Amino acid sequence: MTSMTRILLAASALAVTSAMPALAKTFVYCSEASPEGFDPAPYTAGSTFDASAHPVYNRLVEFKKGTTEIEPGLAESWEVSEDGLEYTFKLRQGVKWHSNEKFTASRDFNADDVIFSFQRQASADHPWNQYIAGITYEYYNSMELPSLIKDIVKVDDYTVKFVLNRPEAPFLANIAMPFASITSAEYASVLEAAGTREDLNNLPIGTGPFTFVAYQKDAVIRYAKNAEYWGTAPLIDDLVFAITPDAAVRLQKLKAGECHLMPFPAPADIEAIKADPNLKVDEQAGLNVGYLAYNTTMPPFDNANVRKALNMAMNKQAIIDAVFQGAGQVAKNPIPPTMWSYNDAIVDDAYDPEAAKAMLEAEGVTDLSMKVWAMPVQRPYMPNARRTAELIQEDFAKVGVTVEIVSYEWGEYLDKSMEAGRDGAVILGWTGDNGDPDNFLSVLLSCASAQPGGANRAFWCNEEFSALVAQAKQTSDVAERTRLYEEAQVIFKDHAPWATLDHSTQYVPMSNKVSGFVMSPLGDFTFATVDIAE
Amino acid sequence: MIRFILSKLLYLVPTFIGITIIAFGFVRILPGDPVLLMAGERGISPERHAELSAQLGFDRPIWVQYFDFLGRLFQGDLGNSLVTKKPVMDEFLTLFPATVELGLVAILLATIIGVPVGVLAAIKRGSWFDQVSMTAALVGFSMPIFWWGLLLIIFFSGILGWTPVSGRISLMYFFPDVTGFMLIDSLLSGQKGAFTSALSHLILPSIVLATIPLAVIARQTRSAMLEVMGEDYVRTARAKGMPQSRVVGVHALRNAMIPVITTIGLQIGVLMAGAILTESIFSWPGIGKWMIDSISRRDYPVVQSGLLLIAGLVMLVNLLVDLTYGLINPRIRHK
């Protein structure tokens, strides 16, 4: 070995072993993607929210850790009027804003900040609506807040009233979502005066558990503990995101001690991670569903018995075993079992090729050939759509149905699969935004969403089902809503617009030294409660 | 010489215009619509789709969009990313030094290993060294970069623990970007151990990126040397009783270098292509990874302007190679 090689090796060994600093407690998270920006309002990616909304910001109401229940956030309490049209929030007092080189807040968080945060998204005329040219607020729009919120009234500095156009039970869950994070109105005016408005998106100021320190594009994001945090202060001093897009490399970094925790391991690696004495794995059923949506407007798929027969021909457990390598469960309902109102009394159509064949014959369906669409991308609810489609193809062949598998580029796939008169059944899925059953049943299966621009890819419009879901949206009585959703699921099963395929399991591998990490059913990664053993 | 340079520059004009058309057209020929991709599984109403398209300027005829792009280009405006909303030029300048640093180290590595190996293989033609090195070069030339990178990570970082897995420097070092070149910035920072950390992070990615160019350079040097070694003037030099080192070093190598330099110049394009995969594996924040992300999101402004910048740079490097060629070989510049 030459002396140069020796020096290089020694240096690199030193660099690796000293990767973790000794002084401050630094927690390193190997995140999967770069954030699009640090203002949560205009973006939709989970990786963006993990880097912005969760460490830096708070919402009026928050999801209780590890659940989809609502708890107080920047609002200490709230009251809902009898008719469900007015929500009055009492704001928390003494909440400090972060500061940075350009900004030190002269006042605490108050009602002006709440109004600023919502109005800039709501009104195209608001001076901050287009603070960056071409910016849009997709979540605010897709959660239908423009038509829902009639007015936001400042009652006093610490009381804000939201006036709605209609009663909407998921309203609180909607404003607990990342896009509804509260930003500082005072910071905005300081940036305005300095002529650097885009810094609202580059150098975020929030009230959250961590303050933003620096972002090196596509490489590293740094945060420091917010010593003045209104909630329980974080146990770690520094939080670092090491952006590592490749799952295999993330795992190597975790093993080498270059990071403490990673998202989205490859399903094939789970067993090896579990066997590693230095690592542990948290797991939880994901709040998602993968499905095969028939085109219920086209014969013979407009016949519910044909759809049910095809569902019976499908060996869903084989899909879970082969495609998910066991990291999932067979779905029988359109909502996941971890969600409230899941109707466990429903019995799935059992796998029975003989009965399926007989049923198809009874409906006069012979020599059927159909297309099955396989998505070109991986999603948490569907790691390999092509393989899934191949398994379905084999199963259907056994009952005399010939399947041709088709696929398109992702954007085109999403577009063409919503075209009226689409030929074939589509593999797709959904991950919940806010834990409310309405976010699945109404978005994916209502009559309204069967229109262009919706997401009802079965084009299934059942008046009774839609009426139940709409009714459930208007009452805030959870017991009543549960009853209505359970009933809706019975109708869904009877009509079988989809073959419900799977609910996947989510895994989070981490170092043994990590404690206090709580998995979120919504798939968020938050580190306010984590600690590392020295 | 000036006429030579001018004639070369003149060639660049139509090439550059051609590139603007290709860069603009390429990402639009790909199926997929950035607005639909933004909406994802949820879908988007036709009204909202039209509204967003209009806001982004996609509703205008394609040639209007092209001339708008060209017009802005001449004012130095490359547009803003659809995703991050930041100026494409800013993003490019932030990320480019990382790619250049990696590319330079890789091409340096490929040259200082590839040229001597090629020369030696040519001198000892048919020996075991020749056979082993040329077989290795063939393997290197056909190496699937993604697999190779991962293999090196698993072996050197995972099993042996000699090198860091990914990134540009250990996370314990934190200093502002001055030049964007980590080797320089880490020295400037004055932080103890920063430079060695940056260097150790460069080892694996530069080996991976250098693999294909190294193989090409070694093979090209060998064949160029073999050709030159058979020339009359080399035979004459030998006949005069000149020592082997002088024959090879002065008479043969200098002449053999002309095609080799061309090859090294052409490797810049190969490096850019290799950088895309290498950067993705090693979480290297450069323009390769940036382009891949932007293509999959159909971020039109980033893809078209990024392609243009990269193509412009490759053209520039090739121009420099042509000029160097002229310097080495007077016959070319006097033609």
Interface residues (C-beta under 8 A of the other chain):
Chain A: L8 L9 A11 S12 A13 L14 A15 V16 S18 A19 M20 P21 T26 V28 S34 E36 G37 P42 T44 I132 A133 G134 I135 T136 E138 N141 S142 E198 N201 A214 Q216 K217 D218 A219 V220 R222 V240 A242 I243 T244 P245 D246 A248 V249 Q252 K253 K255 A256 E258 R379 Y408 E409 W410 G411 E412 L414 D415 M418 L428 G429 W430 V443 S449 Q451 P452 G453 G454 A455
Chain B: L30 P31 G32 D33 P34 L36 L37 M38 A39 G40 E41 R42 G43 I44 S45 P46 E47 R48 H49 L52 Q55 L56 N80 L82 V83 T84 K85 K86 E91 T94 L95 L150 I153 I154 S157 G158 G161 W162 T163 P164 V165 S166 G167 R168 S170 L171 M172 F174 D177 G193 T196 S197 L199 S200 H201 I203 S280 I281 F282 S283 P285 G286 K289 W290 D293 R298
